[in-house]
Amino acid sequence: MISATELLHRQHVLADFGQFVLDNDDLQAILTEGCRLIAAALKTDLAKVLEIEQERGTALVRAGVGWNPGIVGHARIRLDERSSEAHAIRTAEPLITPDIEKETRFVFPRFMREHGVVAIVNVPILLPGREPYGVLQVDLREPRAFGQEDIQFLRTYAMVLGPVIDRMRKARDLAHTTERYRLIVENARDYAIILTDAEDRITDWLPGAAAIFGWTAAEALGKPAEILFTPEDQAAGEAEHEVDTARREGKAPNVRWHIRKDGTRVFIDGQTTALKGPDGTVTGFMKIGQDVTARRESDERQQILVGELQHRTRNLIAVVHSLADKTARASKDLPDFKARFEDRLRALARVQSLLSRLEDTDRVTFDELLSSELAAMDGFAERVKLDGPRGVKLRSSSVQILALALHELATNAVKYGALSQPQASLTIAWRLSKGGDGIPWLHIDWREDGVVTSGETTRAVPGRGQGRDLIERALPYQLGAKVYFDLGPGGLHCTISLPVSISTLEENASG
């Protein structure tokens, strides 16, 4: 039985340990000091705390005093059926070994024998909920029979250690979580994270919100969240509707245009969530949203492009259908139809090649269209005189039909007109003018000279064929063009006037 002086000393040890815990937040330092105090109280120079490693089936020497370098933080004890430590953990009761040389149930680690350990006592350390953490182990270099006072003291000490370890681990986990949260919110600059009170006034303005909306925290705190809504949404009461929905249903979508500090707009894809207290009362709101302005503009552009593609496809199908019908009517037989139709399809293909290279705001120019058609004339283009400005932008809706008209004129010139006779000439001139309504007009003058028409040649000239029908009827009907077509004694003279893209005048004015 221990003396009153020894009992008082042990009470002082517990008090000193409690004071040390209050003044420190380092678990390793707390465990090491705990080992030092327990060793001093039991008049030994060796003590340690073993921490269970479930996945490895071992216990790590987590802290200790009196051990050689390389033991604490490194040495491990296997927790198997021959382990005294495992037995103490399994039974949740202290286990005393007065002399390891006389102990036949267990096997003891080599490093303990190398330190001269003879007697040990294992006291399990339990966390709240009786979850085992490990073992408080006191080691002595001579045999000792521990009394009940020793065991109860060690159990009390271990009972103090359990909650301390649990608190420190939770504090560590909380600190780790807090740090991760801090890093996330400070680096998630594409996400606005805002907290408001029950009246939807801003209480927390995190870095992402500042980056997206432009207001600093000092400028935003205390302001109603309504300042982020567009004027039209404010007038429609959308801010109130959003928080009312979140208050009633727990959350509400926040997918709409918002206003930045500088007045520009940003499209936010987010959600407002109601924050509730223990009694279910709404104490505030959390708003999280991503800046998807670029994606929203991209989606709108994609819709425009799809619409343009559908429009062009419908036009192309209609043109091909008309070509097939009119070519069939003008053809003598199937081989004649095949030759004519393939020739006109190649002209359409050249137009599609020009259109496919354009961005959504670009336009095909008249000189590009004309050059594409002349380049397909097997060398005859060198005999053509061109005179006109570059860069006259055509309307997208007029490119296909105008290309077919140029193709018919060029084909006629090669077969029957100026390009079929070496002494004849072909001049293509064009100019730009501004109509009374401000719409720019392109005037094309196709003039052949020196063409000799006699005998078989005269009969071959198509006076009312498909080509002329396309020029004199289709161009005015589809494009609002003004057309003059005359097969004179010296060759064909054709003029075509049609409205073109307004951007042509704008570029000329800026130039």
C-alpha positions in Angstrom: 0.0 0.0 0.0 1.4 3.4 -1.0 1.9 6.2 1.5 -0.1 9.4 1.7 2.9 11.3 0.4 3.1 9.1 -2.7 -0.6 9.4 -3.3 -0.3 13.2 -3.1 2.6 13.1 -5.5 0.5 11.1 -8.0 -2.3 13.6 -7.7 0.2 16.4 -8.5 1.3 14.4 -11.5 -2.3 14.3 -12.8 -2.7 18.0 -12.1 0.6 18.9 -13.8 -0.5 16.8 -16.8 -3.8 18.5 -17.0 -2.2 21.9 -16.9 0.2 20.9 -19.6 -2.7 19.8 -21.8 -4.4 23.2 -21.3 -1.3 25.1 -22.4 -0.5 22.9 -25.5 -2.1 21.9 -28.8 0.6 19.6 -30.0 -0.4 16.0 -29.5 3.1 14.6 -29.8 4.3 17.0 -27.1 1.4 16.0 -24.9 2.0 12.3 -25.3 5.7 12.7 -24.6 5.1 14.8 -21.5 2.5 12.2 -20.3 5.1 9.4 -20.6 7.7 11.5 -18.7 5.3 12.2 -15.8 4.1 8.6 -15.6 7.6 7.3 -15.6 8.6 9.7 -12.8 5.5 8.8 -10.8 6.3 5.1 -11.0 10.0 5.6 -10.5 11.2 4.3 -13.8 13.0 5.8 -16.7 11.0 4.0 -19.5 7.5 4.5 -20.7 5.7 4.7 -24.0 2.4 5.1 -25.8 1.6 2.6 -28.5 -0.9 3.6 -31.3 -2.9 0.9 -33.1 -2.3 0.7 -36.9 -5.3 -1.3 -38.0 -4.3 -1.9 -41.7 -0.8 -3.2 -40.7 -1.9 -5.2 -37.7 0.8 -3.4 -35.6 1.2 -0.8 -32.9 3.6 2.1 -33.5 5.7 3.5 -30.6 4.0 6.9 -31.0 5.7 8.6 -28.0 8.0 7.7 -25.2 10.8 8.5 -22.8 14.1 6.7 -22.1 14.3 4.9 -25.4 17.3 5.0 -27.8 17.1 7.0 -31.0 15.2 5.2 -33.8 12.6 3.7 -31.5 10.0 6.4 -31.0 8.1 7.0 -34.2 9.7 4.0 -35.9 9.5 0.8 -33.8 6.4 -1.4 -34.2 5.0 -4.3 -32.2 2.9 -7.0 -33.9 -0.6 -7.3 -32.5 -1.2 -11.0 -32.7 -2.1 -13.8 -30.2 1.4 -13.8 -28.7 1.3 -10.0 -28.0 0.6 -8.8 -24.5 -0.4 -5.4 -26.0 -3.0 -7.1 -28.2 -4.4 -8.9 -25.2 -4.8 -5.7 -23.2 -6.5 -4.0 -26.1 -8.8 -7.0 -26.7 -9.9 -7.3 -23.1 -9.9 -3.5 -22.4 -8.2 -4.3 -19.1 -4.7 -3.7 -17.7 -2.2 -6.5 -18.2 0.7 -6.9 -15.8 3.9 -8.9 -16.5 6.1 -8.7 -13.3 8.9 -10.6 -15.0 9.0 -11.3 -18.8 11.5 -14.2 -18.3 8.8 -16.1 -16.4 6.0 -15.2 -18.8 5.1 -18.0 -21.2 1.9 -16.6 -22.8 3.5 -13.8 -24.7 6.5 -12.9 -26.9 8.2 -9.6 -26.3 9.9 -7.4 -28.9 13.7 -7.5 -29.2 14.2 -3.8 -28.7 12.6 -4.0 -25.3 15.0 -6.8 -24.2 17.9 -4.7 -25.7 16.8 -1.9 -23.3 16.9 -4.3 -20.3 13.1 -4.4 -19.8 12.1 -7.0 -17.3 8.6 -5.9 -16.0 5.9 -4.2 -17.9 2.3 -3.1 -17.4 -0.1 -2.5 -20.3 -3.1 -0.2 -19.8 -5.5 0.2 -22.8 -6.2 3.8 -23.9 -9.9 4.1 -25.0 -11.4 7.0 -26.9 -14.9 8.2 -26.2 -17.3 5.5 -27.2 -14.8 2.9 -25.9 -12.9 2.9 -29.3 -9.4 1.5 -28.7 -6.6 3.9 -29.5 -3.6 2.0 -28.2 -1.7 1.2 -25.0 0.0 3.2 -22.2 3.0 1.0 -21.4 5.3 1.4 -18.4 8.6 -0.5 -18.6 11.0 -1.4 -15.7 14.5 -2.9 -15.7 13.8 -5.0 -12.6 10.9 -7.3 -11.6 8.0 -5.6 -9.9 4.7 -6.7 -8.6 2.3 -3.8 -9.2 -0.3 -3.2 -6.6 -3.9 -2.1 -7.0 -3.0 1.5 -6.3 -0.6 1.4 -9.2 -3.1 -0.1 -11.5 -5.9 2.4 -10.6 -3.5 5.3 -11.0 -2.5 4.1 -14.5 -6.1 3.5 -15.4 -7.0 7.0 -14.3 -4.1 8.4 -16.3 -5.1 6.4 -19.4 -8.7 7.6 -19.0 -7.5 11.2 -19.0 -5.3 10.5 -22.1 -8.3 9.1 -24.2 -10.4 12.2 -24.3 -7.3 14.4 -24.7 -6.2 12.3 -27.8 -9.7 12.4 -29.2 -9.9 16.2 -28.8 -6.5 16.7 -30.4 -7.3 14.4 -33.3 -10.6 16.2 -33.9 -8.9 19.5 -33.7 -6.2 18.3 -36.1 -8.9 17.0 -38.5 -10.9 20.3 -38.2 -7.8 22.3 -38.8 -7.0 20.2 -41.9 -10.6 20.6 -43.1 -10.5 24.3 -42.4 -7.3 24.7 -44.3 -8.6 22.7 -47.3 -11.8 24.8 -47.2 -9.7 28.0 -47.1 -7.6 26.8 -50.1 -10.7 25.9 -52.0 -12.6 29.1 -51.5 -9.5 31.3 -52.1 -8.6 29.5 -55.3 -12.0 28.8 -56.8 -12.0 32.1 -58.6 -14.6 30.9 -61.1 -17.1 30.3 -58.3 -18.8 33.0 -56.4 -19.5 31.9 -52.8 -21.6 34.3 -50.8 -23.3 34.0 -47.4 -26.2 36.2 -46.4 -28.3 36.6 -43.2 -32.0 35.8 -42.9 -32.8 39.1 -44.6 -30.5 38.2 -47.5 -27.9 40.8 -46.6 -24.3 39.8 -47.4 -22.3 38.6 -44.4 -19.5 36.7 -46.1 -17.9 37.8 -49.4 -15.3 35.2 -50.4 -12.5 35.8 -53.0 -14.3 34.1 -55.9 -17.2 36.6 -55.5 -14.8 39.5 -55.5 -13.1 38.2 -58.6 -16.4 37.6 -60.5 -18.4 40.6 -59.5 -15.7 43.2 -58.9 -16.8 44.5 -55.4 -14.3 44.1 -52.6 -15.4 42.5 -49.3 -15.5 45.9 -47.6 -17.8 47.2 -50.4 -20.2 44.2 -50.4 -20.6 43.3 -46.7 -23.9 44.5 -45.3 -25.4 45.2 -48.8 -28.6 43.3 -49.9 -27.8 40.5 -52.3 -30.2 42.1 -54.7 -27.4 44.4 -55.9 -26.2 41.5 -58.0 -29.4 41.2 -59.9 -30.1 43.0 -63.2 -32.4 46.0 -63.1 -35.1 44.1 -64.9 -34.9 41.2 -62.4 -34.9 43.6 -59.5 -38.1 45.2 -60.9 -39.7 41.8 -61.3 -38.9 40.8 -57.7 -36.6 37.9 -58.7 -34.3 38.4 -55.7 -37.2 38.0 -53.2 -38.7 35.1 -55.2 -35.3 33.3 -55.1 -34.9 33.5 -51.3 -38.6 32.7 -50.7 -38.2 29.6 -52.8 -35.1 28.6 -50.9 -36.7 29.3 -47.5 -39.7 27.1 -48.5 -38.0 24.3 -50.4 -34.5 24.4 -49.0 -32.9 25.5 -52.2 -33.6 27.5 -55.4 -31.8 27.8 -58.7 -29.9 30.9 -59.4 -29.3 30.7 -63.2 -29.5 34.1 -64.8 -27.6 37.3 -65.8 -26.1 39.3 -63.0 -24.5 42.7 -62.7 -20.8 43.5 -62.0 -19.6 46.5 -60.1 -18.7 48.2 -63.5 -22.2 47.6 -64.9 -21.2 44.8 -67.2 -23.2 41.5 -67.1 -22.0 38.1 -66.1 -24.1 34.9 -66.5 -24.1 32.8 -63.3 -25.1 29.1 -63.1 -25.6 28.5 -59.4 -27.9 27.8 -56.5 -29.1 29.4 -53.3 -29.4 27.2 -50.3 -31.2 28.0 -47.0 -29.1 27.7 -43.9 -31.1 26.5 -40.9 -30.5 26.4 -37.1 -31.1 23.4 -34.8 -34.8 24.3 -34.5 -35.2 24.5 -38.3 -35.4 28.3 -38.4 -33.7 29.8 -41.5 -30.7 31.8 -40.3 -29.4 32.8 -43.7 -28.5 31.7 -47.2 -25.5 30.4 -49.1 -25.2 31.3 -52.7 -22.7 29.4 -54.9 -22.5 30.1 -58.6 -20.0 29.6 -61.5 -19.2 32.3 -64.1 -20.3 30.6 -67.4 -20.5 33.8 -69.4 -18.0 32.5 -72.0 -19.9 29.2 -72.3 -23.2 31.0 -72.6 -21.9 33.2 -75.5 -20.5 30.1 -77.1 -23.8 28.3 -76.8 -25.6 31.2 -78.4 -23.0 31.3 -81.2 -23.5 27.6 -81.7 -27.2 28.1 -82.1 -26.6 30.8 -84.7 -24.3 28.6 -86.6 -26.7 25.6 -86.5 -29.5 27.9 -87.7 -27.3 29.2 -90.5 -26.3 25.7 -91.5 -29.9 24.6 -91.6 -30.8 27.6 -93.7 -28.0 27.0 -96.1 -28.9 23.3 -96.3 -32.5 24.1 -97.2 -31.4 26.6 -99.8 -28.9 24.1 -101.3 -31.5 21.3 -101.5 -34.0 23.7 -103.2 -31.3 24.8 -105.7 -30.3 21.2 -106.5 -33.9 20.2 -107.0 -34.5 23.1 -109.3 -31.3 22.4 -111.2 -32.2 18.8 -111.7 -35.7 19.7 -112.9 -34.7 22.4 -115.4 -31.6 20.5 -116.6 -33.8 17.5 -117.3 -36.3 19.6 -119.3 -33.5 21.1 -121.4 -31.6 17.9 -122.0 -31.9 15.8 -125.2 -31.2 12.4 -123.5 -29.7 10.9 -120.3 -26.0 11.3 -121.3 -26.8 15.0 -122.1 -28.5 15.4 -118.8 -25.7 13.7 -116.9 -23.0 16.0 -118.5 -25.0 19.2 -117.9 -26.1 18.3 -114.3 -22.6 17.3 -113.2 -21.2 20.6 -114.6 -23.7 22.6 -112.6 -23.1 20.5 -109.5 -19.4 21.3 -109.7 -20.3 25.0 -109.8 -22.3 24.6 -106.7 -19.5 22.6 -105.0 -17.1 25.5 -105.6 -19.5 27.8 -103.9 -19.9 25.5 -100.9 -16.1 25.4 -100.7 -16.0 29.1 -100.3 -18.8 29.2 -97.8 -17.3 26.4 -95.6 -14.2 28.4 -95.0 -16.0 31.4 -93.5 -16.5 32.4 -89.9 -20.1 33.1 -88.9 -19.7 36.9 -89.5 -17.7 36.7 -92.7 -19.0 37.0 -96.2 -18.0 35.7 -99.7 -16.8 38.6 -101.9 -17.7 39.1 -105.5 -14.1 38.9 -106.8 -13.6 35.6 -104.8 -16.7 34.1 -106.4 -15.8 35.3 -109.9 -12.2 34.1 -109.6 -13.4 30.7 -108.4 -15.6 30.3 -111.5 -13.0 31.6 -114.0 -10.4 29.3 -112.5 -12.5 26.3 -113.5 -12.6 27.4 -117.2 -9.6 25.3 -118.3 -7.3 28.2 -119.3 -9.8 30.5 -120.8 -9.6 32.8 -117.8 -6.4 34.4 -119.2 -8.4 35.9 -122.1 -10.9 37.7 -119.7 -10.4 41.3 -118.8 -11.5 42.1 -115.2 -12.2 45.6 -114.0 -13.6 46.3 -110.5 -12.9 46.8 -106.8 -11.9 44.0 -104.5 -13.8 43.0 -101.3 -17.4 43.6 -102.3 -19.2 41.4 -99.8 -22.2 39.4 -101.0 -25.2 38.5 -99.0 -25.0 34.8 -98.0 -28.5 34.2 -99.4 -27.4 35.4 -102.9 -24.1 33.6 -103.3 -25.4 30.3 -104.7 -27.8 31.7 -107.3 -25.3 34.3 -108.4 -22.6 31.7 -108.7 -24.9 29.6 -111.0 -25.7 32.7 -113.1 -21.9 33.4 -113.6 -21.4 29.7 -114.4 -24.1 29.9 -117.1 -22.6 33.0 -118.6 -19.1 31.5 -118.5 -20.2 28.2 -120.0 -22.0 30.0 -122.8 -19.0 32.2 -123.5 -16.7 29.1 -123.8 -19.2 27.1 -126.0 -20.7 29.8 -128.2 -19.5 33.2 -127.3 -16.3 35.3 -127.0 -14.2 32.5 -125.5 -15.0 30.2 -128.4 -13.4 32.5 -131.0 -9.8 33.7 -130.9 -10.6 37.2 -132.3 -13.4 37.9 -129.8 -13.0 39.4 -126.3 -14.8 39.3 -122.9 -14.7 42.1 -120.4 -16.3 41.7 -116.9 -16.5 45.0 -115.0 -18.3 45.8 -111.7 -18.8 48.8 -109.5 -20.5 49.6 -106.2 -23.1 52.3 -105.5 -25.3 53.3 -102.6 -29.1 53.2 -103.1 -31.5 55.7 -101.9 -32.4 53.6 -98.9 -28.7 53.3 -97.9 -28.4 49.7 -99.2 -25.2 49.1 -101.3 -25.7 47.7 -104.8 -23.3 45.8 -107.0 -23.5 46.4 -110.7 -22.0 43.7 -112.9 -21.3 44.4 -116.6 -20.6 41.3 -118.8 -19.7 42.4 -122.3 -18.5 40.2 -125.2 -17.2 41.8 -128.4 -16.1 40.5 -131.8 -18.2 37.4 -131.8 -19.1 36.2 -135.3 -22.5 34.6 -135.5 -23.3 32.8 -138.7 -24.6 29.4 -139.9 -24.4 26.6 -137.3 -23.0 28.9 -134.6 -26.1 31.1 -134.8 -28.4 28.1 -134.3 -26.4 26.9 -131.3 -26.7 30.1 -129.3 -29.3 29.5 -126.6 -31.8 32.2 -127.0 -34.2 30.9 -124.3 -32.4 28.1 -122.6 -32.0 27.3 -118.9 -29.1 29.7 -118.4 -31.0 32.7 -119.7 -34.1 31.7 -117.8 -32.0 31.6 -114.6 -30.5 35.0 -115.2 -33.7 36.8 -116.4 -36.2 35.2 -114.1 -34.5 33.6 -111.1 -32.2 36.5 -110.2 -34.9 39.1 -110.0 -37.3 36.8 -108.2 -34.9 35.4 -105.6 -32.5 38.3 -105.2 -34.4 41.4 -106.2 -31.9 41.9 -109.0 -32.2 44.1 -112.0 -31.1 42.3 -115.2 -30.4 43.3 -118.8 -29.7 40.5 -121.3 -29.0 41.2 -125.0 -27.6 38.8 -127.7 -26.3 41.4 -130.1 -24.4 40.9 -133.4 -21.0 41.2 -131.6 -21.8 38.9 -128.8 -23.7 38.8 -125.4 -24.1 41.9 -123.3 -25.6 41.3 -119.8 -25.8 43.5 -116.8 -26.8 42.4 -113.3 -27.5 44.8 -110.4 -28.2 43.4 -107.0 -28.1 44.5 -103.3 -25.1 43.3 -101.3 -24.0 43.1 -97.7 -24.2 46.4 -95.7 -20.8 45.6 -94.2 -19.2 46.5 -97.5 -20.2 50.2 -97.1 -19.2 50.1 -93.4 -15.7 48.8 -94.2 -15.2 51.3 -97.1 -16.3 54.2 -94.7 -13.8 53.1 -92.0 -11.1 52.6 -94.6 
